[in-house]
Amino acid sequence: MRRKTKLIHGGIFGDPHTGAVSVPIYQVSTYKQEAVGKFNGFEYSRTGNPTRHALEELIKELENGEAGFAFGSGMAAITAVVMLFNSGDHIVLTDDVYGGTYRVMTKVLNRFGIESTFVDSSDLTKVEAAIQPNTKAIFIETPTNPLLKITDIEAASQLAKKHSLLTIVDNTFSTPYWQNPITQGADIVLHSATKYLGGHSDVVAGLVVVNSKKLAEDLHFVQNSTGGVLGPQDSWLLMRGIKTLGIRMEETEENTKKLVDFLQDHSSVEKVFYPGLETHPNHEIAKRQAGGFGGMISFDVGSAEKADQLLSKLKYFTLAESLGAVESLISVPARMTHASIPVERRAELGITEGLVRISVGLEDVEDLIEDLQQALA
Ligand SMILES: *Cc1c(COP(=O)(O)O)cnc(C)c1O
């Protein structure tokens, strides 16, 4: 099956009982047992629900893994994955991971004895140097947010194997349409499905795919024990969103390239961050490991005041956190998505006050360019 076909025919197609071409929403908590302990596949919806199961089968196939899991948010998915580890274990993470990942590792999971070190994973010598005797995993996000740094997934996975560590990849920005970390050696891939997979700013969800039966058993145990599952309505909405992921990602790619060209040539823009630029330090790796560069662009307008001026004049870019939706979104990472990261750390990372991030939507690109042009003028 080719990629766009898989988005539509992957997982479980429709409903075998009625012929409905869309998987029904099984709005149910429990299931009748034929005799004590004799179930017809499902027993209780925290453990398993047919609509959620269809979504979990779909994401498993899209990421070429062994099993898929759906959670109530990206953060619930990340937390469940980290709960595979024990008190005293250590994880090495990409330094500019999603702000919420940084927060849960340093303010919540640290209280349960899970240790973490954050390094620039686009330089694997730094990752290797951070490995300790109690390290159990490397957690990378690529491309990152908001500076769009790239980590070589295959090389990171090889490094992890050499030290008997798991490789975990947050694949939210690329989506399985452009990038399949498990195929490149990763053990666990996860998504904030709130973003491109849902694609319409109408659902909060998280997905995880693992590459082995052992990890599948362990993660199902955590999912069922801690209970952060996705409900049937939201599972259905996600499947609907995923059907059009291919055309959305293709169109987003086209729009993004044109916007990057425009921003690169604009005198009020000091710097543009986008992995598709040949001047991007890891452009070659991005090109090799992903089929597309994605729809995220960051650019520096020089100061917080200039960023505010720009925001106040835009018509089609909605000021909002989040990304990956049909509508173009704009944000100022230092005061929004990355506000939970301490000031000194933001400075270290290069997340300046004038840095603006856009998530390119599916509007006519001419309208988007004209809008930016008048706002930057
Ligand atoms: C949004 C996001 C998350 C968190 O997902 P939620 O669905 O908001 O809980 C994790 N990782 C990345 C890269 C994200 O963009």
The ligand as an ORCA input file, in Angstrom:
! r2SCAN-3c Opt
* xyz 0 1
  C       1.953     19.895     21.480
  C       3.124     19.011     21.595
  C       3.214     18.059     22.622
  C       2.151     17.932     23.700
  O       0.950     17.467     23.166
  P      -0.507     17.831     23.754
  O      -1.424     17.125     22.826
  O      -0.634     19.325     23.722
  O      -0.555     17.308     25.143
  C       4.311     17.229     22.640
  N       5.283     17.329     21.718
  C       5.233     18.247     20.727
  C       6.344     18.307     19.740
  C       4.169     19.112     20.634
  O       4.136     20.031     19.651
*
